[in-house]
Amino acid sequence: MAEKEKKIVKRPNAVARFYRETSGELRKVSWPTRQEAWHLTKIVLVVLVIMAMYLGGLDALGAWLIGLALGA
């Protein structure tokens, strides 16, 4: 009887596969131009400042209301 030969499938290790798949996905990305990136950065900074002022105001209002409630 002849022994059945097992077909050995060589698979790349996880690190090599991760690198290959990641570089393939990065080639598909539509990167913004420098002008688009700067425009989006300005929008993020404006929203950040507005939210910081809003949350700071809520915090001050809360502290004032707690101060009134505790009589301090």
C-alpha positions in Angstrom: 0.0 0.0 0.0 1.2 3.4 -0.9 1.1 6.0 1.7 -1.0 9.0 0.9 1.1 12.1 0.6 -0.3 15.1 2.4 -0.3 18.2 0.5 1.6 20.8 2.5 0.2 24.3 2.0 2.8 26.9 2.9 1.1 29.9 4.4 2.9 33.1 5.2 3.2 33.9 8.9 0.7 36.4 10.5 3.2 39.3 10.5 4.0 39.0 6.8 0.3 38.6 5.9 -0.6 41.6 8.0 2.1 43.8 6.3 1.1 42.7 2.8 -2.7 43.3 3.4 -2.1 46.6 5.1 0.1 48.0 2.3 -2.5 46.8 -0.2 -5.2 48.7 1.7 -3.1 51.8 2.0 -2.7 51.9 -1.8 -6.5 52.1 -2.1 -6.8 55.2 0.2 -7.7 58.5 -1.4 -5.4 60.8 0.5 -6.4 64.5 0.8 -4.3 67.2 -0.8 -2.3 69.6 1.5 -4.9 72.3 1.0 -7.8 69.9 1.9 -5.9 68.7 5.0 -5.3 72.2 6.2 -8.9 73.2 5.6 -10.1 70.1 7.6 -7.6 70.9 10.4 -9.0 74.4 10.7 -12.5 73.0 11.0 -11.4 70.6 13.7 -9.7 73.4 15.7 -12.7 75.7 15.5 -15.1 72.9 16.7 -12.6 72.1 19.4 -12.6 75.7 20.7 -16.4 75.9 20.6 -16.8 72.7 22.4 -14.2 73.7 25.1 -16.1 76.9 25.7 -19.5 75.1 25.8 -18.2 72.5 28.2 -16.4 75.1 30.3 -19.6 77.1 30.6 -21.6 74.0 31.6 -19.0 73.2 34.2 -19.1 76.8 35.6 -22.9 76.7 35.7 -22.9 73.4 37.5 -20.4 74.6 40.0 -22.5 77.7 40.6 -25.7 75.7 41.1 -24.0 73.2 43.5 -22.6 76.2 45.4 -26.2 77.6 45.7 -27.6 74.3 46.8 -24.9 73.8 49.4 -25.1 77.4 50.6 -21.4 77.9 50.2 
